[in-house]
Structures are given as C-alpha cells and as structure tokens.
C-alpha cells in the first residue's frame, strides 16, 4: 500500500484523510436532504457538521491512544505520534462520544432538538467508516487480523510482490505489499505469503451495510432519535461479530480463543459494544413510550 495519494513537492495528499473527507461529504449531502424533508435547518446542520468532524476526530484519536497505550508510551512507542492522526488509528466509539458531546453543546446553545439532528447525521458516520477503513488499507498500518485457516482468509503476498501491473502502480503505488501485517511477524518466515483475516475489508463491508440500513430507516421512521440509536445498535452488533473477533487485538476478557481459525472473544471493543447496545435498546424503548 502507498499512504500518499498525490505528492506535489513537499506537499502530500494522503489517502486516509482524503477518503474520510469524501465519506463525510457524501454523508453530509444526503443528511441535508433528509434534514430538509424533516423540517430541520440545513444551514445549522452544515454549521454543526464542522464542529462534529473536529470533535469526532479528537474523540476517536483520544480513545484509540488510551486503549492502545503501548503503541505510544511503551518501550518502543513514540508519544508524539499520538498526534499524527493522518497515519491512521482511530476508535469509532471514541468518535461517537465526541460527536454526541459536540451535538449536545451546540444544541443547547442554539436550542435545537439534539436527537433529530443526530438522526440525519448517521450517514456521515456510515460513509466515514467506509472511507476510514479503505484509508487504513492504503496506510498499511492496520490491515491484518489474526492468522487463519478459514477459506475466507486473505493470503497476504510476500513483501515487494508486484501485482496489478502498471494500472496497479498508478492507483496503489509501486510497493503495494511493502507492509507486513503484525500477526505474520514471528509466525511466518519473512518472504513467505501469510494467510489472515483481512479485517479492514470486513470493516468496509460493515460500512456498506450501515449505509443501506440507515438510508432505509431514515426513509421509513421520523421519530427523533430512532435512526441514531439504531445506528449505534447495528454498528456495535456488526463490529462485534463481523470484524472485532478476527482483529489481532488482545482479549480483555478471554472467553474463547481459536488460534487456528483466528477468532477470539472478548476484546475491550466487544465489551464496549455490548454496553452501547444495552443503553441504545433502553433508549429506544423510552422513545416508544413517550
């Protein structure tokens, strides 16, 4: 992978930031249409979106750093790299917390219905997940899950393998496979192919599912807060079942681990997802009773 999309002299445009920005843009455009259909102030939504992107990035990076301290403050860590968001590494749950906090503050100041505006912004989150996960793949810093013998395992070519021809070089750079997934280090002899769960691609699939689900929910239910809490539930379920069990992350509470298949329960993210699901289900029941 090549993190740099375009380089002009000392200036570099990176895939990660570009793809997340495109995701935010796509989600905002659709969000404005839904806002207008619901009688919300689209200008306020645009104004709010700027603050939400900033607070979401801060929250996402902060939680990632706090839950991965060894990467930044361990023996081989670099504390300053905690500020290098463009290199990848964010927590979606942290981003959600940042967005909720910023929306609450903005809504209090401008006397808006916070839940109604959170509803129309769920597509920003869904498209942002797609962009962020593809950006992770291009960064090459967080692309590999656990080693696996499952048929769905992705065989990671040996470093410096040339593929996709000239077209691939234009799109992905000359060193498509220059990064070696962490799970392969010490497990697979250097220079040999490595089969593992391509978890960032699983994340892209989650984003696509969320876009379709949230679009349908926004079209069919206008109850303030319904789309937002459904987003939290579905993201947590999909992340907890489709992606997180296969990621090469430490198990915070080891209930099950199959090294051959490359699947484990429970990581800290999975436990957080369970809490979010319970809170969101309770919130939905509260909305229905009002």
Residue pairs with C-beta under 8 A, 6 or more apart in sequence:
1 137
1 138
1 139
1 140
1 143
1 172
1 173
1 175
1 176
1 177
1 178
1 179
2 15
2 138
2 172
2 173
2 174
2 175
2 176
2 178
3 14
3 15
3 16
3 87
3 138
3 139
3 140
4 12
4 13
4 14
4 15
4 173
5 13
5 14
5 15
5 18
5 138
6 12
6 13
7 13
14 86
14 135
14 139
15 134
15 135
15 138
15 139
16 86
16 87
16 88
16 132
16 135
16 136
16 138
16 139
17 86
17 135
18 135
19 130
19 131
19 132
19 134
19 135
19 138
20 128
20 131
20 132
20 135
21 131
22 127
22 131
23 124
23 127
23 128
23 129
23 130
23 131
23 132
24 49
24 53
24 124
24 127
24 128
24 131
26 123
26 127
27 121
27 123
27 124
27 125
27 126
27 127
27 128
28 45
28 46
28 49
28 124
30 123
30 215
31 45
31 49
31 120
31 121
31 123
31 124
32 42
32 45
32 46
32 120
34 119
34 120
34 123
34 218
35 41
35 42
35 45
35 117
35 120
36 42
38 116
38 119
38 120
38 222
40 116
40 117
40 120
41 112
44 110
44 112
44 117
45 117
45 120
45 121
48 102
48 103
48 106
48 117
48 121
49 121
49 124
51 102
51 106
52 98
52 99
52 102
52 103
52 121
52 124
54 102
55 98
55 99
55 101
55 102
56 95
56 96
56 98
56 99
56 102
57 85
57 90
57 95
57 98
58 98
59 91
59 94
59 95
59 96
59 97
59 98
59 99
59 101
60 90
60 91
60 92
60 94
60 95
60 98
61 82
61 85
61 89
61 90
61 91
61 94
62 94
62 98
63 91
63 93
63 94
63 95
63 97
64 89
64 90
64 91
64 94
65 71
65 72
65 82
65 89
67 91
67 268
67 269
68 89
69 77
70 77
71 77
71 81
71 89
72 78
72 79
72 81
72 82
73 79
81 87
87 139
87 141
88 135
88 136
88 139
88 141
88 142
89 141
89 142
90 132
91 269
92 125
92 129
92 132
92 235
92 239
93 269
93 272
93 273
93 276
95 125
95 128
96 125
96 232
99 118
99 121
99 125
100 118
103 114
103 117
103 118
103 121
104 114
106 112
107 113
107 114
107 117
113 224
115 224
115 225
115 228
116 224
116 225
118 225
118 227
118 228
119 218
119 224
119 225
119 226
119 227
119 228
120 218
120 227
121 228
122 210
122 214
122 218
122 227
122 228
122 231
123 211
123 214
123 215
123 218
125 210
125 231
125 235
126 207
126 210
126 211
126 214
126 231
127 207
127 211
128 207
129 203
129 206
129 207
129 210
129 235
130 204
130 207
130 208
130 211
132 203
133 200
133 201
133 203
133 204
133 206
133 207
134 200
134 204
136 142
136 143
136 200
136 203
137 143
137 200
137 201
138 172
140 178
140 179
141 179
142 200
143 179
143 181
143 198
143 199
143 200
144 156
144 181
144 182
144 183
144 184
144 194
144 196
144 197
144 198
144 199
144 248
145 181
145 183
145 196
145 197
145 198
145 199
145 202
145 246
145 247
145 248
145 262
146 183
146 196
146 197
146 246
146 247
146 248
146 259
146 262
146 263
146 264
147 183
147 184
147 187
147 188
147 194
147 195
147 196
147 259
147 262
148 195
148 196
148 197
148 246
148 260
148 261
148 262
148 263
149 195
149 260
149 261
149 262
150 197
150 261
150 262
152 197
153 195
153 196
153 197
153 198
153 262
154 195
154 196
154 197
154 198
154 201
155 193
155 194
155 195
156 177
156 180
156 181
156 184
156 193
156 194
156 195
156 196
157 163
157 177
157 193
158 177
158 191
158 192
158 193
159 177
159 178
159 179
159 180
159 190
159 191
160 175
160 177
160 178
161 176
161 177
162 176
163 176
163 177
164 171
164 172
164 176
168 176
180 190
180 194
181 194
181 196
181 248
182 248
183 194
183 196
183 248
184 194
184 196
187 194
188 194
196 248
196 262
197 246
197 247
197 262
199 243
199 246
199 247
199 248
202 242
202 243
202 246
203 239
203 243
205 242
206 235
206 238
206 239
206 242
206 243
209 234
209 238
210 231
210 234
210 235
210 238
213 230
213 234
214 227
214 230
214 231
217 226
217 227
217 230
218 227
221 227
223 287
224 287
225 283
225 284
225 287
226 284
226 287
229 280
229 281
229 283
229 284
229 287
230 280
230 284
232 276
232 277
232 279
232 280
233 276
233 277
233 280
233 281
233 284
236 273
236 274
236 276
236 277
236 280
237 273
237 277
239 269
239 273
240 269
240 270
240 273
240 274
244 267
244 269
244 270
244 273
245 263
245 264
245 265
245 267
245 270
246 262
246 263
247 267
249 267
249 268
249 269
250 267
251 257
251 264
251 265
251 266
251 267
252 266
252 267
252 268
252 271
253 266
253 271
254 264
254 265
254 266
255 265
255 266
256 263
256 264
256 265
257 263
257 264
257 265
258 264
